[in-house]
Each structure stands twice: as C-alpha cells, then as structure tokens.
Amino acid sequence: MLSYLYLFTQLYSCIILLDVLSDFHCGMIFGARQAGFSVSVTAYFLGFSCTTISRVYSEWCKKQKTASEWQFCRWKHLVDERGQQRMTRLVRADRRAIVTQIMTLYKCGELRMHNMSNLEADGLQQQKTTLGSTPVTQEQ
C-alpha cells in the first residue's frame, strides 16, 4: 500500500511540475539531455526527479520547440541601419526637440528622399528617350 501511495505522489508531483516548470528549466533539461547526460545525472544536477526529466525531454522532442522557434524570438527591426544614422543626426541637430518633432522631420526626410528617387528615375527615363533624337540647334 505504501509503494502505491509513493508512486501516486511521485506521478502527481510530476504532472504538477510539468505545468509549473518555466521554459528556462525545460530548456536546461533539454540541453543537458542533448549534451549526452543521462536521465539520472540530469536529475541529480538540476534537482528534479528522473520521471520529470524524461517526460519534459520527450514532450519537448515531440513539439520540437527548441530547434524550430529560436529564429522568431528576436525583435523585428523597425528602422534599418541607414535610418538609425539619420535619426541620430536629427537628434544631435536639435537636442531639445520632442519625439513628435523628430518623427515629423524623419518622415519628411523619407518623403523627400522618395520624391527625389522618383524624380531621378523620371529624369533617367527622359534622358533615355532623348538620347536617340537629334539635338536642336539655334541658328543666328
């Protein structure tokens, strides 16, 4: 009777631990097992039961959580490196400007750069069409 009670408490504590374990602890377990440590050695060093170690490891292997989702953990860059340099110049030019003023100047600069690139593209198109035509000379 005592052994059944012991097994039940071990199993129940394992189930509770799976819900309570953080991703950090699950990652530690997964990393130790991937490094080649046995279940008993991992349990000894991390302080969990062997059952918890084996269940967490098998659950993470089924989900493939560590190997497939690491690239999605980083922040997306809203401004590229060139935009960051422009922002730095704007802030250094007027250190007392508030955020809305800086953003307005930044967006105006983007609009101006966009319009300039469109004008340059239009100018190149006009030059390409006039290259084949004969130049007009003025007679005096």
Backbone as numpy.savetxt, mean C-alpha at the origin, in Angstrom:
# Nx Ny Nz CAx CAy CAz Cx Cy Cz
-12.58 -39.52 33.53 -13.40 -38.33 33.53 -12.54 -37.07 33.53
-11.45 -37.11 34.25 -10.57 -35.96 34.34 -9.91 -35.68 33.00
-9.54 -36.71 32.27 -8.89 -36.51 30.99 -9.84 -35.90 29.97
-11.13 -36.28 29.99 -12.10 -35.67 29.09 -12.28 -34.19 29.40
-12.34 -33.86 30.67 -12.48 -32.46 31.07 -11.25 -31.66 30.65
-10.08 -32.24 30.83 -8.84 -31.58 30.43 -8.83 -31.34 28.92
-9.20 -32.34 28.13 -9.23 -32.19 26.68 -10.26 -31.14 26.25
-11.41 -31.14 26.92 -12.44 -30.16 26.59 -11.96 -28.74 26.87
-11.32 -28.54 28.02 -10.83 -27.19 28.35 -9.73 -26.77 27.39
-8.86 -27.68 27.01 -7.81 -27.36 26.05 -8.41 -26.98 24.70
-9.39 -27.76 24.26 -10.03 -27.50 22.98 -10.78 -26.18 23.02
-11.50 -25.92 24.10 -12.27 -24.69 24.23 -11.34 -23.48 24.30
-10.25 -23.59 25.03 -9.31 -22.47 25.11 -8.66 -22.22 23.75
-8.46 -23.27 22.97 -7.92 -23.12 21.63 -8.87 -22.36 20.73
-10.14 -22.70 20.81 -11.14 -22.02 19.99 -11.23 -20.55 20.37
-11.19 -20.26 21.65 -11.23 -18.87 22.09 -9.98 -18.14 21.64
-8.83 -18.80 21.75 -7.58 -18.16 21.36 -7.54 -17.82 19.88
-8.15 -18.65 19.04 -8.16 -18.35 17.61 -8.89 -17.05 17.33
-9.93 -16.74 18.11 -10.65 -15.50 17.92 -9.89 -14.32 18.52
-9.13 -14.56 19.60 -8.46 -13.49 20.32 -7.09 -13.17 19.73
-6.44 -14.12 19.10 -5.11 -13.89 18.57 -5.11 -12.78 17.53
-4.16 -11.89 17.65 -4.05 -10.81 16.68 -3.35 -11.32 15.43
-3.38 -10.50 14.39 -2.68 -10.87 13.16 -1.18 -10.97 13.40
-0.68 -10.16 14.34 0.74 -10.22 14.67 1.12 -11.59 15.21
0.33 -12.09 16.17 0.62 -13.39 16.75 0.46 -14.51 15.72
-0.57 -14.41 14.89 -0.75 -15.42 13.84 0.43 -15.38 12.87
0.91 -14.18 12.57 2.07 -14.05 11.69 3.33 -14.62 12.31
3.48 -14.43 13.63 4.63 -15.02 14.33 4.59 -16.54 14.24
3.41 -17.10 14.45 3.25 -18.55 14.38 3.55 -19.05 12.97
2.98 -18.37 11.98 3.18 -18.77 10.59 4.66 -18.65 10.20
5.29 -17.55 10.61 6.70 -17.35 10.28 7.61 -18.40 10.91
7.32 -18.74 12.17 8.13 -19.76 12.84 7.98 -21.11 12.16
6.77 -21.44 11.77 6.54 -22.73 11.11 7.17 -22.74 9.71
7.10 -21.61 9.00 7.70 -21.52 7.68 9.23 -21.58 7.77
9.78 -21.09 8.89 11.23 -21.12 9.07 11.74 -22.52 9.37
10.83 -23.46 9.63 11.23 -24.84 9.83 11.17 -25.32 11.27
10.68 -24.47 12.18 10.55 -24.90 13.57 9.40 -25.88 13.70
9.54 -26.83 14.59 8.47 -27.80 14.81 7.34 -27.16 15.61
6.22 -27.85 15.67 5.06 -27.34 16.40 5.39 -27.18 17.87
6.08 -28.15 18.44 6.39 -28.09 19.88 7.38 -26.97 20.20
8.38 -26.77 19.35 9.35 -25.70 19.58 8.67 -24.34 19.44
7.82 -24.19 18.42 7.08 -22.94 18.23 6.18 -22.67 19.42
5.51 -23.69 19.91 4.63 -23.54 21.08 5.44 -23.14 22.31
6.61 -23.70 22.46 7.44 -23.39 23.62 7.91 -21.93 23.58
8.40 -21.48 22.43 8.93 -20.13 22.33 7.85 -19.06 22.37
6.70 -19.32 21.76 5.65 -18.30 21.70 4.66 -18.38 22.85
4.66 -19.48 23.58 3.81 -19.58 24.75 2.38 -20.01 24.48
2.13 -20.65 23.36 0.81 -21.17 23.04 0.85 -22.69 23.08
-0.33 -23.30 23.08 -0.37 -24.76 23.07 -0.06 -25.28 21.66
0.32 -26.53 21.59 0.63 -27.15 20.30 -0.60 -27.19 19.40
-1.77 -27.39 20.02 -3.01 -27.42 19.24 -3.28 -26.06 18.60
-3.05 -25.00 19.36 -3.25 -23.65 18.83 -2.30 -23.39 17.67
-1.05 -23.79 17.84 -0.05 -23.58 16.78 -0.47 -24.30 15.51
-0.86 -25.56 15.63 -1.21 -26.32 14.43 -2.48 -25.79 13.78
-3.45 -25.37 14.58 -4.69 -24.85 14.00 -4.48 -23.51 13.31
-3.74 -22.62 13.95 -3.48 -21.32 13.34 -2.69 -21.50 12.05
-1.70 -22.36 12.07 -0.88 -22.58 10.87 -1.71 -23.16 9.73
-2.55 -24.14 10.05 -3.36 -24.74 8.98 -4.40 -23.75 8.46
-4.96 -22.93 9.35 -5.95 -21.93 8.92 -5.30 -20.90 8.01
-4.12 -20.44 8.36 -3.44 -19.45 7.55 -2.95 -20.04 6.23
-2.62 -21.31 6.22 -2.22 -21.94 4.96 -3.41 -22.06 4.02
-4.58 -22.33 4.56 -5.78 -22.43 3.73 -6.16 -21.07 3.15
-6.06 -20.03 3.97 -6.43 -18.69 3.50 -5.36 -18.09 2.60
-4.13 -18.54 2.76 -2.97 -17.96 2.07 -2.91 -16.47 2.32
-3.12 -16.11 3.57 -3.24 -14.71 3.93 -1.91 -13.97 3.88
-0.84 -14.60 4.32 0.41 -13.87 4.40 1.08 -13.72 3.05
0.94 -14.69 2.17 1.68 -14.66 0.92 1.00 -13.82 -0.14
-0.31 -13.63 -0.06 -0.99 -13.01 -1.19 -1.45 -11.58 -0.93
-1.49 -11.13 0.31 -2.06 -9.82 0.56 -1.05 -8.78 1.02
0.23 -9.06 1.01 1.19 -8.10 1.53 1.29 -6.87 0.65
1.04 -7.00 -0.64 1.19 -5.84 -1.52 0.06 -4.84 -1.37
-1.06 -5.24 -0.74 -2.18 -4.33 -0.57 -2.11 -3.55 0.73
-1.09 -3.77 1.53 -1.01 -3.15 2.85 -0.44 -1.75 2.80
0.20 -1.39 1.74 0.83 -0.08 1.67 -0.19 0.99 1.31
0.15 2.23 1.68 -0.71 3.37 1.33 -0.54 3.70 -0.14
-1.61 4.13 -0.76 -1.53 4.58 -2.13 -0.99 6.01 -2.13
-0.11 6.32 -3.08 0.45 7.66 -3.16 -0.51 8.54 -3.94
-0.96 9.62 -3.30 -1.86 10.54 -3.97 -1.10 11.53 -4.83
0.15 11.81 -4.46 0.98 12.76 -5.20 2.27 12.05 -5.56
2.68 12.17 -6.83 3.93 11.54 -7.23 5.11 12.38 -6.75
6.31 11.95 -7.08 7.52 12.62 -6.59 7.63 14.04 -7.13
7.29 14.23 -8.39 7.35 15.56 -8.99 6.34 16.50 -8.33
5.15 15.99 -8.06 4.14 16.79 -7.38 4.55 17.13 -5.96
5.25 16.23 -5.31 5.73 16.49 -3.96 6.78 17.60 -3.97
7.63 17.63 -4.98 8.61 18.70 -5.10 7.93 20.04 -5.34
6.89 20.04 -6.19 6.14 21.27 -6.43 5.49 21.77 -5.16
4.91 20.84 -4.40 4.26 21.20 -3.14 5.28 21.80 -2.17
6.47 21.23 -2.11 7.52 21.75 -1.24 7.90 23.17 -1.64
8.03 23.42 -2.93 8.35 24.78 -3.39 7.25 25.77 -3.03
5.99 25.36 -3.18 4.88 26.25 -2.84 4.87 26.59 -1.35
5.13 25.61 -0.52 5.13 25.84 0.92 6.30 26.73 1.32
7.46 26.50 0.73 8.63 27.33 1.05 8.46 28.76 0.57
7.74 28.95 -0.54 7.54 30.30 -1.07 6.68 31.14 -0.14
5.67 30.55 0.46 4.80 31.29 1.38 4.50 30.40 2.58
5.30 30.56 3.62 5.16 29.69 4.79 3.93 30.01 5.62
3.34 31.18 5.44 2.15 31.55 6.21 0.85 31.17 5.52
0.94 30.61 4.34 -0.27 30.24 3.61 -0.97 29.07 4.30
-2.29 29.11 4.24 -3.06 28.01 4.82 -3.23 26.91 3.77
-3.74 25.79 4.20 -3.82 24.61 3.34 -4.66 24.87 2.10
-5.77 25.57 2.25 -6.63 25.82 1.08 -5.93 26.68 0.05
-5.13 27.67 0.50 -4.39 28.50 -0.45 -3.34 27.68 -1.19
-2.65 26.83 -0.45 -1.62 26.00 -1.07 -2.24 25.05 -2.08
-3.37 24.45 -1.72 -4.04 23.52 -2.64 -4.54 24.25 -3.88
-5.03 25.48 -3.70 -5.49 26.25 -4.86 -4.33 26.54 -5.79
-3.20 26.98 -5.23 -2.02 27.23 -6.06 -1.54 25.96 -6.74
-1.57 24.86 -6.02 -1.12 23.58 -6.57 -2.02 23.16 -7.74
-3.33 23.29 -7.55 -4.25 22.89 -8.61 -4.18 23.84 -9.80
-3.97 25.14 -9.55 -3.81 26.09 -10.65 -2.56 25.74 -11.46
-1.51 25.35 -10.77 -0.29 24.94 -11.46 -0.52 23.71 -12.29
-1.29 22.76 -11.78 -1.61 21.56 -12.56 -2.41 21.92 -13.80
-3.37 22.82 -13.62 -4.20 23.23 -14.75 -3.35 23.95 -15.79
-2.46 24.84 -15.32 -1.61 25.58 -16.23 -0.67 24.62 -16.98
-0.11 23.65 -16.26 0.77 22.69 -16.92 0.00 21.86 -17.93
-1.25 21.50 -17.59 -2.08 20.73 -18.51 -2.39 21.54 -19.76
-2.74 22.83 -19.58 -3.04 23.68 -20.73 -1.80 23.91 -21.58
-0.64 24.07 -20.94 0.60 24.26 -21.69 0.92 23.03 -22.53
0.72 21.87 -21.96 1.00 20.66 -22.73 0.03 20.52 -23.88
-1.22 20.95 -23.68 -2.18 20.91 -24.79 -1.79 21.90 -25.87
-1.35 23.10 -25.46 -0.92 24.10 -26.45 0.31 23.62 -27.21
1.24 23.02 -26.49 2.42 22.49 -27.16 2.04 21.40 -28.15
1.12 20.56 -27.76 0.68 19.49 -28.66 -0.02 20.08 -29.88
-0.86 21.11 -29.66 -1.53 21.76 -30.78 -0.52 22.46 -31.68
0.47 23.11 -31.07 1.51 23.80 -31.84 2.30 22.82 -32.68
2.61 21.67 -32.14 3.33 20.66 -32.90 2.48 20.15 -34.05
1.19 20.00 -33.82 0.30 19.56 -34.88 0.27 20.60 -36.00
0.21 21.90 -35.64 0.18 22.95 -36.66 1.49 22.99 -37.42
2.62 22.81 -36.72 3.91 22.82 -37.40 4.01 21.65 -38.36
3.49 20.50 -38.00 3.57 19.34 -38.87 2.76 19.56 -40.15
1.62 20.24 -40.02 0.80 20.45 -41.21 1.40 21.52 -42.11
2.10 22.50 -41.54 2.66 23.57 -42.38 4.04 23.24 -42.91
4.65 22.14 -42.47 5.98 21.80 -42.97 5.97 21.48 -44.45
4.97 20.85 -44.94 4.92 20.46 -46.34 4.51 21.61 -47.26
3.91 22.64 -46.74 3.44 23.74 -47.58 4.60 24.70 -47.88
4.44 25.47 -48.93 5.49 26.42 -49.32 5.34 27.69 -48.50
6.43 28.27 -48.06 6.33 29.49 -47.27 5.87 30.66 -48.13
5.13 31.56 -47.53 4.64 32.74 -48.22 5.67 33.85 -48.05
6.12 34.44 -49.18 7.10 35.53 -49.10 6.42 36.82 -49.48
6.85 37.87 -48.82 6.26 39.18 -49.12 7.11 39.85 -50.19
6.45 40.42 -51.19 7.15 41.12 -52.26 7.05 42.61 -52.01
8.15 43.33 -52.24 8.13 44.78 -52.05 8.34 45.49 -53.34
